[in-house]
Amino acid sequence: MSSSERVAVVGGGISGLTTAFYLARAGCKVALFEASDQFGGLGTFFEHQGRTFERFYHCMLPTDEDLLNLLSELSLENETYWKETTFGYLSGHTIYPLNTAIDLLRFKPLSLLSRIRVGLTGLYGSIASSKGLDDVTSADWLKSLSGSEAFEKFWRPLLEAKFGDRFQQVPALWFWTRFNREKGSKKEEKGYIHGGYKRIVDTLLQALKQYGVDIYAEAPVREIDHSEENGVTFRAGNILHSCDRIVITTPLPVLKSLSSDNFRDRYLSRLNLDIDMQGVLNVILFLKKRVSRHYWVAASSADIPFQGVVETSDIMNTEDSGNFHIVHLMKYCHRTSEAFNQPVEEFKRRSITKFCEIFSHISPEDIEHEFVFKAPFVEPIYSLGYAKRKPPEEIVSGKVYLLTTAQVYPTVTSWNGSVGQARKVIAKMGFESALSTR
């Protein structure tokens, strides 16, 4: 198989950047197309007082082997640092730590019996096989292990926070994988990188330039097509491009809109592509004071506009945080929902008001700066038997490849999952030799 093939990569998120990197290392002539003016996907950034910060919170875990291996290949392993973190659960106006067996026994929102059953659920989840869990809902699995009270008061609000009213269809395999990623090490640690995730994006872009990759920003792709006569063709702007192979990394719900009528009818119509995704709203606050002693606090009450409080500065060195206490208030919701389509300034106002009410030691005067962002495609909405219905990596044999978060399952949707999926596609294309580490 020739290593001088012309390969187009559509989408400049971490999936597209990683794919372009490995393909270029294999000797392919690569062109990368990104629709927006920034590369990085959900890892895009904003500038504030001379530093850059992610619009949506990110962290690394010690179990993120694919991402950590990529950082090593980019000579960034020594730029990554680690902090111990803790988790809290907000009930009323009280934050209960939930990091040890003693913490769980002191968790007053549940009866003693339910606390014990939740603890046993965690223990069982860490040793249980994943076999068969794709065909059981998370709701049924957790209810059978923890009991009805614990499910209704503890697990259900957490599932609803992530998937809304579709939580009942999510397989237990999703929960099992997520739990074991978080608890895959003896102590809870989160990782960050000097300069933020923009550092990873910039390093990848620099490597691509050194490999001679043609990089196009603000170049939305459309009319993707394939025929025996013309091969793979597509438009970016007003220019018609052709290539030997193409890798599409855009969110699955927008794939059809990028394709020609012929391509949709001939290839996409026979695939299972009706997989929906949740979006997210995110308020970022730069504070004078620390909010709590926890990195992440679950906030699942219906009267709270957001579902989680993530104090991202807990995992950042001061040279990266700028000595600010940085908090993300996020809400996962569908892009067609009333919540997602409310004016973002209204969501920010309501969130800040409730935030200051809950954390009474924080006043509006303690908020030095505030931002709000939204994204329509963040987390696939899974259903029973999803592992058997995942979209294939190959749409047209040897020509058109698909690389999206909808294929990562049961791996957790994250930069690590995306890098791992990119490696699978590269192998599928026959360039395994490009995946070997230095």
PyMOL commands that set and color helices and strands:
alter all, ss='L'
color gray80, all
select helices_A, chain A and resi 14-25+41-43+65-73+77-79+101-105+112-127+133-135+138-146+148-169+172-182+197-210+252-258+261-266+268-270+312-315+318-321+338-341+344-358+364-366+386-389+405-407+415-428+432-435
alter helices_A, ss='H'
color red, helices_A
select strands_A, chain A and resi 6-10+29-33+45-48+51-54+80-84+87-91+94-97+189-193+214-216+221-227+231-236+239-243+245-248+277-287+296-299+308-310+325-333+367-380+394-396+400-402
alter strands_A, ss='S'
color yellow, strands_A
deselect
rebuild
show_as cartoon
